[in-house]
Amino acid sequence: MASGHDDRKGLLIAVEGIDGGGKSTQVKLLAQWLEAMGRTTLLLKEPTTGPIGMRIRELAKTGRLDAQTEFELFREDRRQNVEENILPGLREGRVVILDRYYISTMAYQGALGMDPEFIRQANEAFAPRPDLVVLVDLPVDVALSRIHGREADGPNEFERREMLQKTKAIFDALDWPEVVRIDGTRSVQEMQDAIRAAVREKLDHVHTP
């Protein structure tokens, strides 16, 4: 669904979900599959590798910031990403694939107490809404087992579990028509097959180069 502030010719796909779902692997496989079919893709990740995105990554090493500060940093990083990468890619007719987008901000900053609907509106004022949201659905216990030990100085298990539960609840509440849920406990290939089926259906309605 194109927003009023973009004139997209391509397709915008956001891959979302709590940590541990294997999103990065899936977006790479999806891009390879699309390229093999002759589609021109643009693979992006948030936070970005731009100045604000790198600042977010550095700050994250010392633990979470307050919700408002995180929201503002992500919004400005995203604004630059939209202007420099996302909208140009869509106007060129590319399939733009995002490893996290503003839906993650709704979930993660929402879990810290902000209103997810406010976050959505603030972002959609400048960021195009995805044509497809691939939501990797993963039980919190499985996510914790996968991410255990990644951050030795991070939150304790109780704090992480509580935050992941709140974050997952916001993802679970998304009832957008653009959302397709994928079982994150399935094999990498089974997940990819399900994602490709959802993308193929969307590609039938666009003509990308």
C-alpha positions as CSV (number, residue, x, y, z in Angstrom):
1,M,0.0,0.0,0.0
2,A,1.7,3.2,-1.1
3,S,1.7,6.2,1.2
4,G,0.9,9.6,-0.1
5,H,4.5,10.8,0.3
6,D,6.0,8.2,-2.1
7,D,5.6,7.3,-5.7
8,R,7.0,3.7,-5.5
9,K,7.3,1.5,-8.4
10,G,9.0,-1.3,-6.5
11,L,8.1,-3.3,-3.4
12,L,9.0,-2.6,0.2
13,I,9.4,-5.6,2.5
14,A,10.2,-5.4,6.2
15,V,11.3,-8.5,8.2
16,E,10.5,-8.2,11.9
17,G,10.3,-10.1,15.2
18,I,12.1,-10.4,18.5
19,D,15.8,-11.2,18.7
20,G,16.9,-14.7,17.9
21,G,14.5,-15.4,15.0
22,G,17.2,-15.6,12.3
23,K,16.0,-12.5,10.4
24,S,19.4,-11.6,9.0
25,T,19.8,-15.1,7.4
26,Q,16.3,-14.9,5.9
27,V,16.7,-11.5,4.3
28,K,20.0,-12.6,2.7
29,L,18.4,-15.8,1.3
30,L,15.4,-13.8,0.1
31,A,17.5,-11.3,-1.7
32,Q,19.6,-14.0,-3.4
33,W,16.4,-15.7,-4.6
34,L,14.9,-12.5,-6.0
35,E,18.2,-11.7,-7.7
36,A,18.3,-15.1,-9.3
37,M,14.8,-14.4,-10.7
38,G,16.1,-11.3,-12.3
39,R,14.7,-8.8,-9.7
40,T,16.8,-5.9,-8.6
41,T,17.0,-5.7,-4.8
42,L,18.2,-3.4,-2.2
43,L,19.0,-5.0,1.2
44,L,19.0,-2.6,4.2
45,K,19.3,-3.0,7.9
46,E,18.3,-0.8,10.9
47,P,20.0,0.7,12.7
48,T,21.9,1.7,9.6
49,T,25.7,2.1,9.2
50,G,25.3,5.8,8.9
51,P,26.5,8.3,11.6
52,I,23.3,8.1,13.7
53,G,23.0,4.3,13.2
54,M,26.5,3.7,14.3
55,R,25.9,5.9,17.4
56,I,22.9,3.8,18.3
57,R,25.1,0.7,18.0
58,E,27.8,2.1,20.2
59,L,25.3,3.3,22.8
60,A,23.6,-0.1,22.8
61,K,26.9,-1.8,24.0
62,T,26.4,-0.1,27.4
63,G,22.7,-1.1,27.8
64,R,19.3,0.3,26.8
65,L,18.7,4.1,26.8
66,D,15.4,5.6,27.9
67,A,12.5,5.1,25.5
68,Q,12.3,8.7,24.3
69,T,16.0,9.0,23.5
70,E,16.0,5.6,21.6
71,F,12.8,6.7,19.7
72,E,14.4,10.0,18.6
73,L,17.7,8.4,17.5
74,F,16.0,5.6,15.5
75,R,13.6,8.1,13.9
76,E,16.4,10.3,12.7
77,D,18.5,7.4,11.5
78,R,15.4,6.1,9.7
79,R,14.6,9.5,8.2
80,Q,18.0,9.6,6.6
81,N,17.6,6.0,5.4
82,V,14.3,6.8,3.8
83,E,15.6,9.9,2.0
84,E,18.9,8.4,0.8
85,N,18.0,4.7,0.2
86,I,14.5,3.5,0.7
87,L,12.5,6.0,-1.5
88,P,15.1,6.2,-4.3
89,G,15.2,2.4,-4.4
90,L,11.4,2.2,-4.6
91,R,11.2,4.8,-7.3
92,E,13.8,2.8,-9.3
93,G,11.5,-0.2,-9.0
94,R,13.7,-2.2,-6.7
95,V,12.5,-4.8,-4.2
96,V,13.7,-3.0,-1.0
97,I,14.2,-5.5,1.9
98,L,14.6,-4.2,5.4
99,D,16.1,-6.2,8.3
100,R,14.0,-4.3,10.9
101,Y,12.0,-1.1,10.3
102,Y,9.7,1.2,12.3
103,I,7.6,-1.8,13.4
104,S,10.6,-2.8,15.6
105,T,10.6,0.7,17.1
106,M,6.9,0.3,17.9
107,A,7.6,-3.0,19.6
108,Y,10.9,-2.3,21.4
109,Q,10.2,1.3,22.5
110,G,6.6,0.4,23.1
111,A,7.9,-2.2,25.6
112,L,9.7,0.6,27.4
113,G,6.4,2.4,27.8
114,M,5.8,4.5,24.7
115,D,2.6,4.3,22.8
116,P,3.1,2.1,19.7
117,E,0.4,4.0,17.8
118,F,2.2,7.3,18.4
119,I,5.4,5.7,17.2
120,R,3.6,4.5,14.0
121,Q,2.2,7.8,13.2
122,A,5.4,9.7,13.9
123,N,7.3,7.4,11.5
124,E,4.6,7.2,8.8
125,A,4.8,11.0,8.5
126,F,7.9,10.4,6.4
127,A,8.5,6.7,6.1
128,P,6.6,4.6,3.5
129,R,4.5,1.8,4.9
130,P,5.7,-1.6,3.9
131,D,3.9,-3.6,1.2
132,L,4.7,-6.7,3.2
133,V,5.7,-7.3,6.8
134,V,7.3,-10.7,7.4
135,L,6.9,-11.2,11.1
136,V,9.1,-14.1,12.5
137,D,7.1,-15.5,15.4
138,L,9.3,-17.1,18.0
139,P,8.5,-18.2,21.6
140,V,10.4,-16.1,24.2
141,D,12.0,-19.2,25.7
142,V,13.4,-20.2,22.3
143,A,14.6,-16.7,21.7
144,L,16.4,-16.6,25.0
145,S,18.1,-19.9,24.4
146,R,19.4,-18.6,21.1
147,I,20.7,-15.2,22.3
148,H,22.0,-16.5,25.7
149,G,25.6,-15.4,26.2
150,R,25.8,-12.9,23.3
151,E,26.1,-9.9,25.6
152,A,28.1,-10.8,28.7
153,D,27.4,-7.4,30.3
154,G,23.8,-7.1,29.2
155,P,20.6,-7.5,31.3
156,N,20.1,-10.5,33.5
157,E,17.8,-13.2,32.2
158,F,14.8,-12.0,34.2
159,E,15.1,-8.5,32.8
160,R,15.6,-9.8,29.3
161,R,12.7,-12.2,29.5
162,E,10.3,-9.5,30.8
163,M,11.3,-7.1,28.0
164,L,11.1,-9.8,25.3
165,Q,7.6,-10.7,26.5
166,K,6.4,-7.1,26.3
167,T,8.0,-6.7,22.9
168,K,6.5,-9.9,21.6
169,A,3.1,-8.9,22.9
170,I,3.2,-5.8,20.7
171,F,4.3,-7.7,17.6
172,D,1.5,-10.3,18.4
173,A,-1.1,-7.5,18.5
174,L,-0.3,-6.3,14.9
175,D,-3.3,-6.9,12.8
176,W,-2.3,-5.1,9.6
177,P,-3.3,-6.7,6.3
178,E,0.4,-6.4,5.3
179,V,1.5,-8.8,8.1
180,V,2.4,-12.4,7.3
181,R,3.5,-14.5,10.3
182,I,6.3,-17.1,9.9
183,D,7.0,-19.8,12.4
184,G,10.5,-19.1,13.7
185,T,10.9,-22.6,15.1
186,R,10.9,-24.2,11.7
187,S,14.1,-24.9,9.7
188,V,15.8,-22.2,7.8
189,Q,14.6,-23.6,4.5
190,E,11.0,-24.0,5.7
191,M,10.9,-20.4,6.9
192,Q,12.4,-19.3,3.6
193,D,9.9,-21.2,1.5
194,A,7.0,-19.6,3.5
195,I,8.6,-16.1,3.0
196,R,9.0,-16.7,-0.7
197,A,5.4,-17.7,-1.0
198,A,4.3,-14.5,0.6
199,V,6.6,-12.4,-1.5
200,R,5.6,-14.1,-4.7
201,E,2.0,-13.2,-4.1
202,K,3.0,-9.5,-3.7
203,L,5.3,-9.6,-6.8
204,D,2.3,-10.6,-8.9
205,H,1.0,-7.1,-8.4
206,V,4.1,-5.0,-9.2
207,H,6.4,-4.8,-12.2
208,T,10.0,-4.5,-10.9
209,P,13.1,-4.4,-13.1
